[in-house]
Amino acid sequence: MVLDVLAIRTNATFKQHKAHALVAEGKLGVGFDAPKLVLAKSLGYMNTSGGPVSALLKFYDLKPENLIVVHDELDIDPETIKIKFSGGHGGHNGLRDIISAIGNDYIRVRVGIGRPPGRMDAADYVLRDFNSTEREELPTTLELAADIVEAIATIGLAEAQQKYN
C-alpha cells in the first residue's frame, strides 16, 4: 500500500516484470538529478520474496545497500514507523527469504502493526482485514511511510533516521 502511494506521487504505473513482480519506475521531483525510484511488489507469497528481490537487483544493476524494503512489524506499536539498516529477520518470513537471497545489508522501513490480541496466532493476525479504527488511521500511516522512503532516497539514510526515528 505504501508503494501505491509512492506510485501516485511519482506518476508511475505498475507493470508485470519477468522477475515475477509488478514494477513501476518514477522520479522524485523533476530535473536530471531527481532520484529515481523502482517500486516493486512480488507477485508470489510474502515468504518467497527473496527470488524477485534478487532478480530485480540484478536487472537494475543495484546493490543491496540501495534496496528499501517496506514491511509490517509486530514488535512496533501500530502507526509507528522506524528505519533500520541491516539486521536479522526477527521471525518475519519475507525478510528471512530476502536475507537468504541477498544477505541482510539493506534498508528496512518497518511499519508497526503491534502484537495480536490475546492468544491469536501471529499469522492469522497479519492476514486479517483491518478493523474500523485501523482503517481510519491507515491513510496517515501510509503517507508517513511514503514520506520516509522519499527522505531516504533524497537526503540519505542517516539524515532520514535522525528526522524520523
Phi and psi in degrees as GROMACS dihedral restraints (atoms count N, CA, C in turn):
[ dihedral_restraints ]
;  ai    aj    ak    al  type     phi  dphi    fc
    3     4     5     6     1   -63.8    20    10
    4     5     6     7     1   -39.2    20    10
    6     7     8     9     1   -66.9    20    10
    7     8     9    10     1   -32.0    20    10
    9    10    11    12     1   -63.9    20    10
   10    11    12    13     1   -40.2    20    10
   12    13    14    15     1   -62.7    20    10
   13    14    15    16     1   -44.8    20    10
   15    16    17    18     1   -65.4    20    10
   16    17    18    19     1   -36.3    20    10
   18    19    20    21     1   -64.1    20    10
   19    20    21    22     1   -41.4    20    10
   21    22    23    24     1   -63.4    20    10
   22    23    24    25     1   -45.0    20    10
   24    25    26    27     1   -62.4    20    10
   25    26    27    28     1   -34.0    20    10
   27    28    29    30     1  -100.4    20    10
   28    29    30    31     1     5.5    20    10
   30    31    32    33     1    56.6    20    10
   31    32    33    34     1    41.2    20    10
   33    34    35    36     1  -105.6    20    10
   34    35    36    37     1   151.9    20    10
   36    37    38    39     1  -121.3    20    10
   37    38    39    40     1   132.7    20    10
   39    40    41    42     1   -74.8    20    10
   40    41    42    43     1   136.1    20    10
   42    43    44    45     1  -135.5    20    10
   43    44    45    46     1   152.7    20    10
   45    46    47    48     1   -63.7    20    10
   46    47    48    49     1   137.0    20    10
   48    49    50    51     1  -121.9    20    10
   49    50    51    52     1   151.7    20    10
   51    52    53    54     1   -64.6    20    10
   52    53    54    55     1   -12.7    20    10
   54    55    56    57     1   -82.8    20    10
   55    56    57    58     1    17.6    20    10
   57    58    59    60     1    60.9    20    10
   58    59    60    61     1    49.7    20    10
   60    61    62    63     1  -151.5    20    10
   61    62    63    64     1   159.3    20    10
   63    64    65    66     1   -93.5    20    10
   64    65    66    67     1   132.5    20    10
   66    67    68    69     1  -130.1    20    10
   67    68    69    70     1   139.2    20    10
   69    70    71    72     1  -133.3    20    10
   70    71    72    73     1   137.7    20    10
   72    73    74    75     1  -115.0    20    10
   73    74    75    76     1   132.2    20    10
   75    76    77    78     1  -150.7    20    10
   76    77    78    79     1   165.8    20    10
   78    79    80    81     1  -114.7    20    10
   79    80    81    82     1   143.8    20    10
   81    82    83    84     1   -89.6    20    10
   82    83    84    85     1    97.3    20    10
   84    85    86    87     1    95.4    20    10
   85    86    87    88     1  -169.5    20    10
   87    88    89    90     1  -119.8    20    10
   88    89    90    91     1   164.4    20    10
   90    91    92    93     1   105.5    20    10
   91    92    93    94     1   162.6    20    10
   93    94    95    96     1   -61.4    20    10
   94    95    96    97     1   -37.1    20    10
   96    97    98    99     1   -94.9    20    10
   97    98    99   100     1     9.7    20    10
   99   100   101   102     1   -64.4    20    10
  100   101   102   103     1   132.7    20    10
  102   103   104   105     1   -61.7    20    10
  103   104   105   106     1   138.9    20    10
  105   106   107   108     1   -96.6    20    10
  106   107   108   109     1   136.5    20    10
  108   109   110   111     1  -112.0    20    10
  109   110   111   112     1   136.2    20    10
  111   112   113   114     1  -111.1    20    10
  112   113   114   115     1   110.7    20    10
  114   115   116   117     1   -96.7    20    10
  115   116   117   118     1   133.9    20    10
  117   118   119   120     1  -140.3    20    10
  118   119   120   121     1   136.3    20    10
  120   121   122   123     1  -123.1    20    10
  121   122   123   124     1   121.1    20    10
  123   124   125   126     1   -62.7    20    10
  124   125   126   127     1   141.4    20    10
  126   127   128   129     1   -91.3    20    10
  127   128   129   130     1    -4.6    20    10
  129   130   131   132     1   -96.5    20    10
  130   131   132   133     1  -166.5    20    10
  132   133   134   135     1   -71.1    20    10
  133   134   135   136     1   151.5    20    10
  135   136   137   138     1   -55.7    20    10
  136   137   138   139     1   -38.2    20    10
  138   139   140   141     1   -78.9    20    10
  139   140   141   142     1     6.4    20    10
  141   142   143   144     1  -123.7    20    10
  142   143   144   145     1    35.6    20    10
  144   145   146   147     1   -74.8    20    10
  145   146   147   148     1   -20.6    20    10
  147   148   149   150     1   -60.1    20    10
  148   149   150   151     1   -42.4    20    10
  150   151   152   153     1   -60.5    20    10
  151   152   153   154     1   -54.2    20    10
  153   154   155   156     1   -60.7    20    10
  154   155   156   157     1   -39.4    20    10
  156   157   158   159     1   -62.0    20    10
  157   158   159   160     1   -48.2    20    10
  159   160   161   162     1   -61.1    20    10
  160   161   162   163     1   -44.7    20    10
  162   163   164   165     1   -63.1    20    10
  163   164   165   166     1   -40.1    20    10
  165   166   167   168     1   -70.6    20    10
  166   167   168   169     1   -37.6    20    10
  168   169   170   171     1   -60.2    20    10
  169   170   171   172     1   -42.0    20    10
  171   172   173   174     1   -67.0    20    10
  172   173   174   175     1   -45.1    20    10
  174   175   176   177     1   -59.3    20    10
  175   176   177   178     1   -43.7    20    10
  177   178   179   180     1   -91.6    20    10
  178   179   180   181     1     2.6    20    10
  180   181   182   183     1    54.6    20    10
  181   182   183   184     1    51.5    20    10
  183   184   185   186     1  -112.4    20    10
  184   185   186   187     1   149.7    20    10
  186   187   188   189     1   -89.3    20    10
  187   188   189   190     1   152.2    20    10
  189   190   191   192     1   -54.9    20    10
  190   191   192   193     1   -31.3    20    10
  192   193   194   195     1   -61.3    20    10
  193   194   195   196     1   -20.3    20    10
  195   196   197   198     1   -93.0    20    10
  196   197   198   199     1    -0.3    20    10
  198   199   200   201     1   -85.5    20    10
  199   200   201   202     1   134.4    20    10
  201   202   203   204     1  -119.0    20    10
  202   203   204   205     1   115.8    20    10
  204   205   206   207     1  -102.5    20    10
  205   206   207   208     1   123.6    20    10
  207   208   209   210     1   -99.6    20    10
  208   209   210   211     1   123.8    20    10
  210   211   212   213     1  -147.2    20    10
  211   212   213   214     1   160.9    20    10
  213   214   215   216     1   -75.2    20    10
  214   215   216   217     1   152.7    20    10
  216   217   218   219     1  -140.5    20    10
  217   218   219   220     1   112.9    20    10
  219   220   221   222     1   -65.6    20    10
  220   221   222   223     1   -30.7    20    10
  222   223   224   225     1   -84.9    20    10
  223   224   225   226     1     8.7    20    10
  225   226   227   228     1  -124.1    20    10
  226   227   228   229     1   139.9    20    10
  228   229   230   231     1   -58.7    20    10
  229   230   231   232     1   148.3    20    10
  231   232   233   234     1   -53.6    20    10
  232   233   234   235     1   145.2    20    10
  234   235   236   237     1    69.4    20    10
  235   236   237   238     1     8.2    20    10
  237   238   239   240     1  -103.5    20    10
  238   239   240   241     1   137.6    20    10
  240   241   242   243     1  -127.6    20    10
  241   242   243   244     1   133.4    20    10
  243   244   245   246     1  -130.2    20    10
  244   245   246   247     1   151.5    20    10
  246   247   248   249     1  -108.8    20    10
  247   248   249   250     1   138.3    20    10
  249   250   251   252     1  -144.7    20    10
  250   251   252   253     1   144.6    20    10
  252   253   254   255     1  -113.3    20    10
  253   254   255   256     1   128.3    20    10
  255   256   257   258     1    68.3    20    10
  256   257   258   259     1  -175.8    20    10
  258   259   260   261     1   114.2    20    10
  259   260   261   262     1  -176.5    20    10
  261   262   263   264     1   -87.2    20    10
  262   263   264   265     1  -172.6    20    10
  264   265   266   267     1   -91.7    20    10
  265   266   267   268     1   -17.1    20    10
  267   268   269   270     1    57.3    20    10
  268   269   270   271     1    29.0    20    10
  270   271   272   273     1    85.6    20    10
  271   272   273   274     1    -2.9    20    10
  273   274   275   276     1   -80.6    20    10
  274   275   276   277     1   114.3    20    10
  276   277   278   279     1   -66.7    20    10
  277   278   279   280     1   -30.4    20    10
  279   280   281   282     1   -66.0    20    10
  280   281   282   283     1   -44.6    20    10
  282   283   284   285     1   -65.8    20    10
  283   284   285   286     1   -38.1    20    10
  285   286   287   288     1   -57.1    20    10
  286   287   288   289     1   -44.3    20    10
  288   289   290   291     1   -70.2    20    10
  289   290   291   292     1   -37.8    20    10
  291   292   293   294     1   -64.4    20    10
  292   293   294   295     1   -44.4    20    10
  294   295   296   297     1   -60.9    20    10
  295   296   297   298     1   -40.2    20    10
  297   298   299   300     1   -67.6    20    10
  298   299   300   301     1   -26.0    20    10
  300   301   302   303     1   -87.1    20    10
  301   302   303   304     1   -38.3    20    10
  303   304   305   306     1  -130.4    20    10
  304   305   306   307     1    -2.7    20    10
  306   307   308   309     1    94.6    20    10
  307   308   309   310     1  -175.9    20    10
  309   310   311   312     1  -109.5    20    10
  310   311   312   313     1     8.3    20    10
  312   313   314   315     1   -91.2    20    10
  313   314   315   316     1    74.6    20    10
  315   316   317   318     1  -144.1    20    10
  316   317   318   319     1   167.0    20    10
  318   319   320   321     1   -89.2    20    10
  319   320   321   322     1   139.7    20    10
  321   322   323   324     1  -122.2    20    10
  322   323   324   325     1   133.1    20    10
  324   325   326   327     1  -106.4    20    10
  325   326   327   328     1   107.1    20    10
  327   328   329   330     1   -97.3    20    10
  328   329   330   331     1   111.3    20    10
  330   331   332   333     1   -96.5    20    10
  331   332   333   334     1   113.6    20    10
  333   334   335   336     1   -67.2    20    10
  334   335   336   337     1   136.2    20    10
  336   337   338   339     1  -124.6    20    10
  337   338   339   340     1    -5.6    20    10
  339   340   341   342     1    73.1    20    10
  340   341   342   343     1   176.0    20    10
  342   343   344   345     1   -87.0    20    10
  343   344   345   346     1   152.2    20    10
  345   346   347   348     1   -64.2    20    10
  346   347   348   349     1   147.7    20    10
  348   349   350   351     1   -72.7    20    10
  349   350   351   352     1   147.2    20    10
  351   352   353   354     1    55.6    20    10
  352   353   354   355     1  -129.3    20    10
  354   355   356   357     1  -106.5    20    10
  355   356   357   358     1    21.1    20    10
  357   358   359   360     1   -61.8    20    10
  358   359   360   361     1   137.5    20    10
  360   361   362   363     1   -65.0    20    10
  361   362   363   364     1   138.8    20    10
  363   364   365   366     1   -59.2    20    10
  364   365   366   367     1   -40.3    20    10
  366   367   368   369     1   -63.3    20    10
  367   368   369   370     1   -42.7    20    10
  369   370   371   372     1   -63.3    20    10
  370   371   372   373     1   -38.4    20    10
  372   373   374   375     1   -63.7    20    10
  373   374   375   376     1   -47.2    20    10
  375   376   377   378     1   -74.7    20    10
  376   377   378   379     1   -20.3    20    10
  378   379   380   381     1   -94.5    20    10
  379   380   381   382     1    -7.3    20    10
  381   382   383   384     1   -77.2    20    10
  382   383   384   385     1   162.9    20    10
  384   385   386   387     1   -71.5    20    10
  385   386   387   388     1   158.4    20    10
  387   388   389   390     1   -69.7    20    10
  388   389   390   391     1   142.9    20    10
  390   391   392   393     1   -81.2    20    10
  391   392   393   394     1   177.0    20    10
  393   394   395   396     1   -62.7    20    10
  394   395   396   397     1   -40.0    20    10
  396   397   398   399     1   -64.8    20    10
  397   398   399   400     1   -44.9    20    10
  399   400   401   402     1   -62.6    20    10
  400   401   402   403     1   -39.0    20    10
  402   403   404   405     1   -63.1    20    10
  403   404   405   406     1   -35.1    20    10
  405   406   407   408     1   -67.3    20    10
  406   407   408   409     1   -39.8    20    10
  408   409   410   411     1   -83.4    20    10
  409   410   411   412     1   -19.5    20    10
  411   412   413   414     1   -56.5    20    10
  412   413   414   415     1   -47.5    20    10
  414   415   416   417     1   -56.9    20    10
  415   416   417   418     1   -39.9    20    10
  417   418   419   420     1   -65.1    20    10
  418   419   420   421     1   -43.4    20    10
  420   421   422   423     1   -63.5    20    10
  421   422   423   424     1   -43.5    20    10
  423   424   425   426     1   -63.9    20    10
  424   425   426   427     1   -41.0    20    10
  426   427   428   429     1   -64.4    20    10
  427   428   429   430     1   -42.3    20    10
  429   430   431   432     1   -64.5    20    10
  430   431   432   433     1   -43.4    20    10
  432   433   434   435     1   -62.0    20    10
  433   434   435   436     1   -38.9    20    10
  435   436   437   438     1   -66.0    20    10
  436   437   438   439     1   -40.2    20    10
  438   439   440   441     1   -57.6    20    10
  439   440   441   442     1   -41.1    20    10
  441   442   443   444     1   -66.8    20    10
  442   443   444   445     1   -44.1    20    10
  444   445   446   447     1   -60.1    20    10
  445   446   447   448     1   -44.0    20    10
  447   448   449   450     1   -60.8    20    10
  448   449   450   451     1   -42.4    20    10
  450   451   452   453     1   -62.6    20    10
  451   452   453   454     1   -43.4    20    10
  453   454   455   456     1   -59.3    20    10
  454   455   456   457     1   -42.9    20    10
  456   457   458   459     1   -70.8    20    10
  457   458   459   460     1   -29.1    20    10
  459   460   461   462     1  -100.6    20    10
  460   461   462   463     1   -41.1    20    10
  462   463   464   465     1  -108.9    20    10
  463   464   465   466     1    -7.6    20    10
  465   466   467   468     1    98.3    20    10
  466   467   468   469     1   162.6    20    10
  468   469   470   471     1   -61.6    20    10
  469   470   471   472     1   -51.5    20    10
  471   472   473   474     1   -59.6    20    10
  472   473   474   475     1   -47.1    20    10
  474   475   476   477     1   -67.2    20    10
  475   476   477   478     1   -37.4    20    10
  477   478   479   480     1   -64.4    20    10
  478   479   480   481     1   -40.9    20    10
  480   481   482   483     1   -62.6    20    10
  481   482   483   484     1   -42.0    20    10
  483   484   485   486     1   -63.6    20    10
  484   485   486   487     1   -37.1    20    10
  486   487   488   489     1   -75.3    20    10
  487   488   489   490     1   -38.0    20    10
  489   490   491   492     1  -111.8    20    10
  490   491   492   493     1   -23.6    20    10
